[in-house]
């Protein structure tokens, strides 16, 4: 009978250890879920900061362009785009003959994805699909960053923004304020 008690006590010890391990695993799962939420919030904050910086650079560039136009130095300015665009640089309005290379690499990649979709015979593409095609994943922060850039391209005529909110690789001339027309 002593042998039955020994087996029962060993079995009881193993069950206690199993329960403790189960509690530890559950605690680690909860911690991992909490950290995933913290990471997602940090990514969203980072993307908001990047967008804010890009908007500020764009606004400052527009302000500088306006002040240059007011001083009459517009004739002295070179119309050729810089050879190497900087990340976060402004998106110029699209016009016939303007190469894609005037855009920052992120914008060029977005146009590349949409051109591939068009050549494959596919219709307009949502920002989430663009983000996935760029290898950024489908997290809300990444999708919003891509959507912001794609909207900027659409506002400047590089893309078409469909009523559905999807983007397609069509280009249209954009009227530039205070620009001389050749009509």
C-alpha positions as CSV (number, residue, x, y, z in Angstrom):
1,X,0.0,0.0,0.0
2,X,3.0,2.3,0.6
3,X,3.8,2.0,-3.1
4,X,0.4,3.4,-4.1
5,X,0.9,6.4,-1.8
6,X,4.3,7.1,-3.3
7,X,2.9,7.1,-6.9
8,X,0.0,9.3,-5.8
9,X,2.4,11.8,-4.2
10,X,4.7,11.8,-7.3
11,X,1.7,12.3,-9.5
12,X,0.5,15.1,-7.3
13,X,3.9,16.8,-7.5
14,X,3.9,16.6,-11.3
15,X,0.4,18.0,-11.4
16,X,1.5,20.9,-9.2
17,X,4.5,21.6,-11.5
18,X,2.3,21.4,-14.6
19,X,-0.2,23.9,-13.1
20,X,2.7,26.2,-12.2
21,X,4.1,25.9,-15.7
22,X,0.6,26.6,-17.2
23,X,0.3,29.7,-15.0
24,X,3.7,30.9,-16.2
25,X,2.9,30.3,-19.9
26,X,-0.4,32.2,-19.5
27,X,1.4,35.1,-17.8
28,X,4.0,35.2,-20.6
29,X,1.2,35.2,-23.3
30,X,-0.5,38.1,-21.6
31,X,2.8,40.0,-21.4
32,X,3.5,39.3,-25.1
33,X,0.0,40.6,-26.1
34,X,0.6,43.7,-24.0
35,X,4.0,44.3,-25.6
36,X,2.4,43.8,-29.1
37,X,-0.1,46.6,-28.3
38,X,2.7,48.8,-27.0
39,X,4.7,48.2,-30.2
40,X,1.7,49.0,-32.4
41,X,1.1,52.2,-30.5
42,X,4.8,53.2,-30.8
43,X,4.7,52.5,-34.6
44,X,1.6,54.6,-35.0
45,X,3.3,57.4,-33.1
46,X,6.4,57.1,-35.2
47,X,4.4,57.3,-38.4
48,X,2.5,60.3,-37.2
49,X,5.9,62.0,-36.4
50,X,7.2,61.2,-39.9
51,X,4.1,62.5,-41.6
52,X,4.2,65.7,-39.4
53,X,7.9,66.3,-40.4
54,X,7.1,65.7,-44.1
55,X,4.2,68.1,-43.9
56,X,6.4,70.7,-42.2
57,X,9.2,70.3,-44.8
58,X,6.6,70.6,-47.6
59,X,5.0,73.7,-46.0
60,X,8.4,75.4,-45.5
61,X,9.4,74.6,-49.1
62,X,6.1,76.1,-50.4
63,X,6.7,79.2,-48.2
64,X,10.2,79.5,-49.5
65,X,9.0,79.2,-53.0
66,X,6.4,81.9,-52.5
67,X,8.9,84.3,-51.0
68,X,11.3,83.6,-53.9
69,X,8.5,84.4,-56.3
70,X,7.7,87.6,-54.5
71,X,11.3,88.8,-54.8
72,X,11.3,88.1,-58.5
73,X,14.1,85.6,-58.4
74,X,12.0,83.0,-60.1
75,X,13.6,83.6,-63.4
76,X,17.0,82.8,-61.9
77,X,15.9,79.5,-60.4
78,X,16.8,76.4,-62.2
79,X,13.8,74.4,-63.4
80,X,15.5,71.1,-63.5
81,X,14.8,68.9,-60.5
82,X,17.7,67.8,-58.3
83,X,19.3,64.6,-59.3
84,X,19.0,62.9,-56.0
85,X,15.8,63.5,-54.0
86,X,16.0,63.4,-50.3
87,X,13.7,61.3,-48.2
88,X,10.9,63.5,-46.9
89,X,11.3,65.9,-49.8
90,X,8.4,67.6,-51.4
91,X,6.3,66.1,-54.2
92,X,6.2,68.4,-57.2
93,X,3.1,68.6,-59.3
94,X,3.1,66.1,-62.2
95,X,3.6,67.5,-65.6
96,X,4.3,65.9,-69.0
97,X,8.0,65.0,-69.3
98,X,8.8,65.1,-65.5
99,X,10.7,62.0,-64.6
100,X,9.7,59.8,-61.6
101,X,13.2,60.2,-60.4
102,X,12.4,63.7,-59.0
103,X,10.4,61.9,-56.2
104,X,11.8,60.5,-53.0
105,X,12.4,56.7,-53.1
106,X,9.3,55.9,-51.0
107,X,7.1,57.7,-53.5
108,X,8.9,56.0,-56.4
109,X,8.2,52.6,-54.9
110,X,4.5,53.4,-54.5
111,X,4.3,54.4,-58.2
112,X,6.1,51.2,-59.1
113,X,3.6,49.0,-57.3
114,X,0.7,50.8,-59.0
115,X,2.4,50.6,-62.4
116,X,2.9,46.8,-61.9
117,X,-0.8,46.5,-60.9
118,X,-1.8,48.4,-64.1
119,X,0.4,46.3,-66.3
120,X,-1.0,43.1,-64.8
121,X,-4.5,44.3,-65.8
122,X,-5.7,45.0,-62.2
123,X,-7.8,47.9,-61.2
124,X,-7.4,50.5,-58.5
125,X,-5.5,49.4,-55.3
126,X,-6.2,50.1,-51.7
127,X,-3.5,51.6,-49.4
128,X,-3.4,48.3,-47.4
129,X,-2.6,46.3,-50.6
130,X,0.2,48.8,-51.5
131,X,1.7,48.5,-48.0
132,X,1.7,44.7,-48.3
133,X,3.2,44.8,-51.8
134,X,6.0,47.1,-50.5
135,X,6.7,44.5,-47.7
136,X,5.6,46.8,-44.9
137,X,2.8,44.6,-43.7
138,X,-0.8,45.5,-42.9
139,X,-0.4,47.2,-39.5
140,X,-2.6,50.3,-39.3
141,X,0.4,52.5,-38.8
142,X,2.2,51.3,-42.0
143,X,-1.0,51.5,-44.0
144,X,-1.7,55.1,-42.9
145,X,1.8,56.1,-43.8
146,X,1.4,54.6,-47.3
147,X,-2.1,56.2,-47.6
148,X,-0.7,59.6,-46.7
149,X,2.0,59.3,-49.3
150,X,-0.4,58.0,-52.0
151,X,-2.8,60.9,-51.3
152,X,0.0,63.3,-51.6
153,X,0.9,61.8,-55.0
154,X,-2.8,62.0,-56.0
155,X,-3.0,65.6,-54.9
156,X,0.0,66.4,-57.1
157,X,-1.4,64.5,-60.1
158,X,1.0,61.5,-60.0
159,X,-1.9,59.1,-59.2
160,X,-5.6,59.0,-59.4
161,X,-7.6,58.7,-56.2
162,X,-10.8,56.8,-57.0
163,X,-14.1,57.5,-55.3
164,X,-13.7,54.1,-53.4
165,X,-10.6,55.4,-51.8
166,X,-8.3,53.2,-53.9
167,X,-5.5,54.5,-56.0
168,X,-4.6,53.9,-59.7
169,X,-1.6,54.7,-61.8
170,X,-3.1,57.4,-63.9
171,X,-1.5,60.8,-64.3
172,X,-3.1,64.2,-64.8
173,X,-1.7,67.7,-65.1
174,X,-2.1,69.8,-61.9
175,X,-2.6,73.5,-62.0
176,X,0.2,75.2,-60.1
177,X,-0.9,78.4,-58.3
178,X,0.7,81.5,-59.7
179,X,2.2,79.6,-62.6
180,X,2.3,81.2,-66.1
181,X,0.1,79.4,-68.5
182,X,1.0,78.9,-72.1
183,X,-2.5,79.2,-73.5
